[in-house]
Amino acid sequence: MDIKRIEILRRNAGKAEFQAAIELLRWDAEEAAKITFAVRANEQGEWTHDYHCEEDGTRLTFQWGEPFLHRCSTCGKERRNQLLDGCWTSIAHSQIGQAVYRVALLYALEPDEKRLQFVQSYLMAYADHYETYAIHGNVPYNGPGKLFAQTLDEAHWITDLALAFDMIQEHLPPEELAHIQAGLLEPCARFLIAHKEKQIHNHSVLITSAIAALGLLLHDRTVLAAALEGEYGLHDQLNRGIMEDGLWYEGNVQYHFYAFKSLLHYALIAEGTTWDVWTKKALKAMFDYPLQLVLPNGVMQTLNDAGLGHHIGTYVPYYEIAYDIYGDGKYRSLLNTAYGTAEDDPRIKIAKPTQRDSIYALMFGQDLDGETTELDSLGAEVQRTRSLPASGLTKLVNSAGWHVIVKHSRFGGEHDHMDRLGLSVMHSGIPLLVDPGTTAYGVPAHYGWFKHTYSHNTVSIDGADQPPRDGRLIQMHEESWGAWLETAVDWLAEEYEMKDRIILPAELNPWDSDAYRGAQIRRINILVEDHLLDLVQVTVPEPRVVHWTNHWSGKLQDNDAHDLWSATEDQLSRLDQQWFKEKRKLIADESAFSYQMREGTLEQHVWCSLPTHIYTALTPDNPPSGQRTSNTITASVEKRVIFVQALHYDADLGNRRLGRLEVAELTTDTLQISWNHAESQATYHIHLLDGKVYIEKLI
């Protein structure tokens, strides 16, 4: 580790604001001492995504003293089987790797012979046995592992051990140093090089970063070249995987940081050497981008294969790095907001402050005092309407509390959800209509529900998944009366940006290219003070059934009214119908619906240019133990259909619909849309021109 980093680490250890970090590091070391697991020969770990309850998706737990008893903390069920034992083996070694790194870090701060012995003993034990681990693993779409079930997990584990080795190598006897290099670092580097992925992918970033770190520690330029150079090397990953505005191409902040974290680990080992990477523009762009997607409650938007619960506190350790390296005020603003050390900003309300207790706070932490300008303020950024055409996300925001995100992104590979032009809406921090992301990959709802077009707020043709295609931002405007945007996607061709850079296994190709061939979709969203207008136009070259889906984070009012809804067995989508509970079909002439949200009431008013069938059902939320209320409108279309909905949210009103939506087709290409509410009236002329939409607000 660079001497400068050691100096900052020791300096911060003596400061009051970092005592929580020191205490946590000491606690980690104490917990590490409780690990009774002895490294053995011939071990084989299994895929940790299978270490979840198949009923509710909860990650299972174990005790070191009962390694083969696996419990679900939600339902209480206990399990014993060989697969879970293998998962436990992987988790155990992963935790050992993390423990070894943390104890090594504490040793650098507070030298203690027992800590050094702990790190030495595990590094030596792995060096003794690593060559006995057989190559194995059948994790879908991933290379094999030796100790673990996939190359990715092997790279995770060796990175932690490499960081630990870097911290203590100067304290090792020459014979132990040589044994660890020859028995662990070198063979692991050879294995990872042999199983590098031949695609642009977050796994590839992690694997090549691990190889690069090993190359530095081995002082081996051949290993370094294998990591950094050539097609699909680390440099190629950064050049072709990071989009022009800084987002990793797989399309969400979680996978963005998953790739980024491994790069930062390599950067930590490379710091102060001729291989130092801090000056690379790609790194700073990757820090900058996520700040633009923070929601008003401090949570990060879930998209594609992102899981729940990620917020600014999740990523605040990395912004300790960013602020130390680059010094930007916007990083300081995020840190102060996450830690609760800034003055309250009504524009962003986090659930509770995050402790400043990360190891990166110790290693990179700086004084956070100083005045934050409005330009750098995270609260101001949260309230800015933003268009990000390269990554394909646009957010519309207003002072009334609306926060709207439209996904017009490029296809994101195997972690994509095939949901171009998907819509997510919050109001005053309350989720109304959101992208659910996904759950653990071993939970049935992941592949069965979440990874399909139909679980998103967009269009499905013939109930099938959308084939790969890149969305487009046509235009976005901020007017004196509000903001609006037009986005589009089409299947007039089969090209997309990442097509020749990624691998799409046949099993992950669930779409129907024939159903979409020649189809075009465009979405127009208009956000004004008290309502959101959403217009979707679908054009098909031959007759199709178009499904327009909205999944509400609330409960439909009057769902049990027998004069409105009737139970139905109609097929919704091509998915297994087990995901649709309490399916009902509208039997009355009704176009307005109310939903009781977590707080407040949402009004939905709908219109369609063609006759429709309207359905409601309960479908999996995330986690899958919860439910959303899904609203599906289907229309048999010969050439073109237009759907319109108006949304109005009220934090106080009960089950009362006060608004009215009126739509008139003035000409083939012009709609007059009127929204009348107790508090406001507005009329728009929407000119659906071939090239671009033109909008006039009359009143």
N, C-alpha and C positions, 0 to 999 in steps of 0.2 A: 504494500500500500504506500502511496505517495506520502512523504514526510509532512507535507502541508496538511494532508487529511488527518494524520495522527495528531498534529499540533492542535487542530480545531477540535478534534475529539476530546483531547485532554483538557483543553480550555473550557469547553462546554460542560464537561463533567463537574466542574467546580461552580457552575452558575445555578442560581435558584430556579430559573425558568426551565431547566432541563433535569431537575431532580426526579420528576415522574418517569422520564426516560431511563435514568440510571436505575431507579428502583425496579422498573419492569425488566431491565436487562439482568439485574441481580436475581429477580424472581425466576426468569427464564433459566438462569444457570442452576438455581436450586431445583427447579423441576427437571432439568436435564439430569441431575444427579440421581433422580428417582428412576431413571430408565434402567431396567434390569435386563434388557434384551441383549444377548451376546451375538455378535456377527458370526455367521456360520458359513460353511461351504455349501454350494449346490442349492441355494435358495432361489425361489421363483415367485415374484409378485404378480398380481393380477390387476385389472383395470379398476381404478378407484371410483369411476363413475357408477360402478355396480354396487358400491357400498352405500346404498340408500334404500329406505323402506319402499317397497313396490306399491304400497297402498296410499301413502300420503306424501312421498317424495322427500321425507326428512333424512338427513345424513345420519347414518348409524354411529354409535359410539362404542368404545371399549375401554377397559382398564388394563394397565400393563400387567397386573397380576392375573387377569382372566382374558388372555389374548384371543381365545377362540369362542368367546361369548359376545354376540353382537346385538346391541339393544337399540330400539327406536325410542327416542325421548318423547315423541308425540303420542303414539298409540301404546307404548309400553311393551310391545311384542319383542320376544327374544328369539334369536336365530342361531343355529349352528350348522354350517355346511362348508364344504371345501372351497367353493368359489369365494365366499366371504372371508375365509381364512387367508386366501391368496391376496385379496384386497387389503386385509389387515397387514400382511407382510409388506406390501408397497407403502401403506400409510406409515408403518413403523419406521421403515428406512428413510422415508421422506422426513419424518419428524426428527430422526436422529441427525440427518444432514443439517436441518435447520438449527438443532440444538448445538451441534459442533461449531457452526459458524458463530452463533451468539456467545458461546463460552469463549471462543477465540477472541472475539471482539472485547469481551469483558477482561480477558487476560491482558490485552494491549493497554487497557485502562488501569487495571488493578492486578499486577502480576502476582500469581499464586501458583505454586507448584502443582496443586491438585487440578487446577483448571488446565494447565499445560498438559498434564498427564491424561486428562479426559480427552482432549483433542488428539493428542498423539496416539492414544490407544485405539481410537476409532479409525483414524487414518491408516495406522499400521494394520489393523484387522482387515479393513477393506483391501489393502494392498496384498495381504496374505491370501485372500479368498476370491478376489475379483475374477481371476481367470477361470475359476470353477463354475461361474454362473453361465448357464447354457442360454444361447440365443433362443428366444421364444416370444409368443404373443400373437394374438389374433384379433386385436382391437381394430374395428372397422376403419379403413382408410388411413392407417398409421403404420409406420415401420415398427419392427420388433424391438424388444429390449433384451437386456441380460439379467440384471437384478430386478428390473421392472418389466411390465408387459408391453411397453412401447418406448420408442426412441426418445420421445418428448420427455417422459418422466425420468429417463436416465439422464437427460441433459439438465433437468431441474436439479436433481440430486447432486450431480457432480459439480454444478455451479456453486452450490452451498459449500461443498467440501473444498473447492478451489479457493473460494474467498477465505475460508478458515486457514487453509494451507498458506495463503499469501500473508495472513496475519502473523503466523508463528514460525515460518520457515527458517528465519535467522536464529531461532532458538533450538533447532533440531540438530542432533549429532549427524555428521556426514553420512554415516551408514543408513540411518533412518530416512534422511532426506532422499538418498538414492533409491531406497526400497519403495518409498511412496511414489516417487516419480516413475520407477520402472514397473511397479506392481499395480498401480492404480491409474495415475494420470496418463501415462503413455498408452496402455491398452484401451482405456476408455476413449481417448482421443481417436485411436484407430477405429474403434467400433462406431463412434459417431460419424466419422468421415465416411465410412463404408455405407452408412444408412442415412446420409443427407437426403432431404426431399428434393425432387426435381420439379419444384414449382415455387411460386411466390406465395408464402403462407406464414402465418404467425409461428407455427412450429419450426419452420425453416429459420426464422430469425433467432429463436431460442437455441436451436441446435447449433447454428453457425456461431452464435455469440459464445456458447459454451466451448466450442472447439477453439475459438480465438483466445479465450481466457486460458485454456490449457496450453495453447501454443506459446503464450507469453510466459507462463510459469515454467514451461519446459525449455524456454529459450530456443524454440525450434521454428525456424522460418518456413519450413515445409508445411508444418501443421498450420501456421498462421496463414499461409497462402491458400491452403485448402479451405480455411474458414472464410477468408475475406474476398478472394478473387474468383473470377470466372462466372459463368451463368449460374444463377441461384446461390452464389456466395452472399455474404452479408452485405457487401456494397451493392450488389444487384438487388437484394431484397429492399434496401432503403430507396434505391433509385426508382424501382418499378412498383413498389408496394405502398409507398406513401403518396397520397394524392396531392395535387398542387396546393391545396389549402392546409395540409398538415395532418389529415386524418388517415389512419391505416385503412387500406381498401376494404377490409372485411366489415366495415360499416357500423361499428358501435364503439363507445368509449372503453368498454370492458376489454374487448379484444385489442383495441388500440394500446392500452396499458399493458396487456398481457405480452404483446410483442415488445413494447417499449421497456418494460422492467428488465427483461433479459439483456437488452442492449445497454441499459444503465449499469448492470452488474459487470459487463465487460468493460464499460467506460471506467468503472471504479478501479479495476485492476490495471487498466491501460494508463490511468492518470499519471502525468509526470514523465511518461515515456515518449518515444518518438511515435507511438501509435495512439497518442491522446486524441480523443474524438469530440471533445466538448465544443470545438469551434465549428463543427459541421452544422449547416443551416437546418438540416432535417431534424436534428434533435430539438432545437428551439421551436420549430414549427409544431412538433409533436406535443410540446408543453403548452403552446399557445392555443391550439385548436379546442380542447375540451372546455375551456372557459366560456366558449360561446354557446354551449349546450346545457349549462347549468339551469335547472328548473327553479322556480321561486321558493321551493322548500329545500333547496340545496341538493336535491337528488339528481342523478344523471339519467337522461332519457334511456329507457330500455329499447333496443332495436336488435333485430336478428337474434343471434344466439347469446344475447346478454342475459345474465341472471338478475334477480331482484336485489335490492338493498344497497346498491352502489351509490355513494353520495360524495360530496366534496371531502368529507372526513376520510373516506376510503383511500383517496388519492393524495391527501395532504402530505404524506411523507415525501412523495416525489417532487412536490413544489418547494420543499426545503432545499432540494438539490437545485431546482430551477432558480430560486431566489439567490442562492449563494453563487452560482455560476454566472448568471446573467444580470441580476440586480433589478429586474423590472418591478415597478410599483404594483402592477396587476397581480403579480405572484404574492407580494406582501399582503395585498387586499384579500386574496383567497385564504392565505394562512391565518390572518387575523379573524376573518369571518368564521372559518372552520373551528378555530380555537376559542372563539367568543371573546377575544381580546380587543375587538374594535367596538366603537359605538354602535348601538343597534341601528340597523338600516331597515326600514319598513318594507323595502322592496325585496328582501330575501329573509326568510324565516326558517332557520334550521331547527330540527327537533331538539337537539341538545349539542352543546359544544363537544369537540373531540379533544382528548388529552394530547398534549404535546409530548408523547412518550415513545416515539419511533426511534429506531437506530439511525435513521437518516437525519432526524433532528439533532442527534448527538454529533453526527459526522459532518453535517453541512449547516446546521442552524445558525442564523444570524439574528441580530437585534431587529425586532419588528416594529419599533417605534418609528414615527414619521407620519407626516400628513399625506393622505391619499387623495389624489385629484379625482374629479368626476370621471375623467377619461379612463383612469385605471381602476375605478371602483367596481367590484364584482356585482354589487347591487344595481349599479347603472347598466352593466353588461346584461344582466338577467332581463332587464326591461327594454332592451334594444331589439327592434325588428331586424332580423339578419337573413341574408340570402347567401348560401354557400354552394354555388353551382357545381364546383368540382367534386365535393363529397356528396352533393345531392340532398341537402337538407335546408329547408327554409322555415324560419319561425316568425310568426306574426304575434305581436304583443301589444296590449294597450293598457292604459291606466286603470281601466275598470276591473282588471284581474284576469282577462283572457290570455291564454298562452297556447298557441296553436303551432304544431309542427307537421309539415308535409314532407314525406320521404319520396324524393324523385331521384334516388341515387343510382349509381352504377351497380351492376350485379356483383355481389360480394362473395361468390364462391360457395364452398360447402357449408358455410355458416349463414348463408342468406336464407330468408324466409319467403322469397318469391312474392313480395308484396309491394311492387312499385305503386306509387301514389298513395301509400298508406297514410292515414290521418290520425293524429294524436291531439287531444284537447284537454287542458286543465283550466280551472277557474278558481282564483284565490287559493291556489295550492291544493284544490280538491280534484282528483282525477275523475274525468267524465267519460272520456273515450280514449283509451290509451293502447299503445303497443305493449303486449304482455311480456315480450322477451321470451325466455324459456326457463325450464327447470333443469335438473340434473339429467345428463344424457341417458342414464340408465333407467329413468322413470318413463313408463309407457307413453305418457302424454307428450313427451318431447317429440318423438318421431311420429306419434299418432295424431297429434293436434297442432302443437305450436309451430312446427316447421312447415306449415302449409298456408297458402294464400287465404283460405277460408277463415282462419283464426284472426285475421287482420281486418282493418277498417278500409276496405278497398273493393275492387271489382274482381270477380271470378267469372270466366266464361265457361258455360256448360258445367259449372261446379268444379272445374279442374284447376290445378295449380298453374300459375303464370310461368312460362318458359323464361330462361335467362334473357335479359335485355336491359339496356341502360335507360333510366328515366331522363327527362330533360326539364330544365327550368326555361319556360318560354319568356316570362316577364314577371316582374314584381314592382309594385308602385306603392308609395306612401303618399296619400292625398290628405287634404285638410280635414276630410271627414272620416278617414280610416286608412286601411291598407288592404291590398289585394294581390293575388298572384295567380298565375296560370302555369300548370305543369302538364307534362304529357309523356306517354310511352306508346310505342307501337311495335308490331311484329311484322313489319313490311320486309324485314330481313332478319338474319339470324346472328348478326355480329354483335359483339359487346367488347368493351375495353380490355377485360382481363382474359378473354377467351384463350389466347395462346400462352398464358402465363400460369395457369392453374390446372389442376387435375380434378375432374368431376366423375367420381365412380358411378357406374351404371345404377347402383342401388340408391344413389342420391339424385336420381333424375326422375322424379315422380310426375313431371308436368306432361301436358298433352299439346305438342307443337301443332297438331292439325287443328285443334279447337281454336287456337289463337292466331293461326296464320292469316295475315292480312288485316288483323284487328287493330284498332286505334282507340286509345283512351286519353281523354284530357280532363283535368280537374281545375275548377276555378273556385277559389276561396276568398270571400270578402268579409273582413272583420271590421266592425264599427263598434261604437261604445257599448251597446247592450245586446248585440246579437252577432252570430256567425252564420253567413250564408255559404252553402256548400253545393256546388253544381258539378255533376259528373256526366260527361258525354261519352258514349261508347258507339263506335262505328264498326260494323262487321261486313265482310264481303258476301256472306251467305247466311241463311237463318241460323240463329244461335239463341240459347237461353242465357241471359245475362243475370248474374247474381250480384246484388249490391249489399254488402254486409257492414253492419255497425255493431260493436260489442260494448255495452254500457257498463260502467263500474257502479251499478245501482240496480234497483228493483223496479220493474214495470208496475205501475199502478193500474188497477182494474184488470189485471191479468186473469182473474178468476171469473170475470163477468161472462156468463154463458151467451149473452146476446152480442158479445163482441168477438170472442175467441172460441174455437172448437179444437179439441185434441185431433192430431193428425199423424199419419204414418208416412207422409210424403218424404221423399228422399231429399235431404239438404246436402249438397256437395257430393263428391265421390268418396268422401271419407267414411270410415266406419261410423254408423249412426249411434254407437255407444257414447259418443262425445256430446250428443244432443239430448238433454233431459227435458221432460215436460214440453215437448214440441206442440205448439198451437198455431192455428191458421186463422187469420182475420176473416170473419164472416159478415162483418158490418161495413157500411160505407163510412169509414173513419180514416182520417189522415193526420191526426194529432195525438201524441202520446206523452205521458208524463212518467218520469223516473225519479224515485226517491234515492238520492245519492247519499254518500256517507254524511254529508251535511247539505241541506238545501234540496231544491227540486230543479230538474232539467226538463224543459219542454222541447219536444222534437215535432216539427211539422214537415210533412213530406208531400212531394208532387212528382208525377212521372208523365212523360209525353205519350206513353203507351199503357194499356191495361196491365195490371200487376197482380201478383199474389204476395201477401205480406205474412211473414212468419215470425214467431218469437220462440226462444228456447233458452234453457240454462246451459252454458258451456263452461269448460274449465277456465278458471282464472289462474294466476300464478301467485302462490303455490297452487297446485291442482286440487287441493282440498277445498279451495274457495270456488265461487261461481260468478260468472258475468251474465248479464241479460243480453242475449244476442237478438238483433233485429235484422232480418233478411228480406229484401224485396227482390222478386224475380220478375222478369219480363221476357216474353218471346219476341225476338227482334229479327226483322228481315234485313234492315240496313242500319238504322240509327235509333238510339234511345237517349233521352236526357232525364236524369234524376236531379231533383232539387230538394234540399232540406234546409230548414232554418232552425237554429238552436238558440235557446234563451235559458239562462241560468238565474235562479233567484235563491239567495242564501236563506231567506226567511219563509217564503210562502210554502204552504202545504200542497196537497193534491188539487191544484187549480190551474187550468190552462187559460192564460189571459191573452195569448197572441193569436194571430191569424196570418197564414201565408196564402197569397194569391198569385198565381202564375198564368200569364196569357201569352200565347204564341202570336206575336204581331205579324211576323213573316216566317218563312222557313228558317231563317238564320237569326231572328231577333226575338228575345223573350222580354216581357215586362214582368218584373218580380216586385211584389209589394209585401212589405212586412208591417203589420199593424199590431201595436201592443198598447196596453194601457199607458205606458210611459213614453212611447215613441212611435213614429211612423216613418217609413222610408220606402222609396220606389226607385228601382233601377231598370235601365235598359241594357240588356246584355246582347251584344252583337257577336255572334259566333262565326267570325270570319275564318276562312281557310288557314291563313297564316297566323293571325293572332286574334285574341278576343279584344273587343273594345267595350268599355263600361262607362255608362253615364249614370250618375246619381241625380235623380230629378228633385226629390225632396228628402 
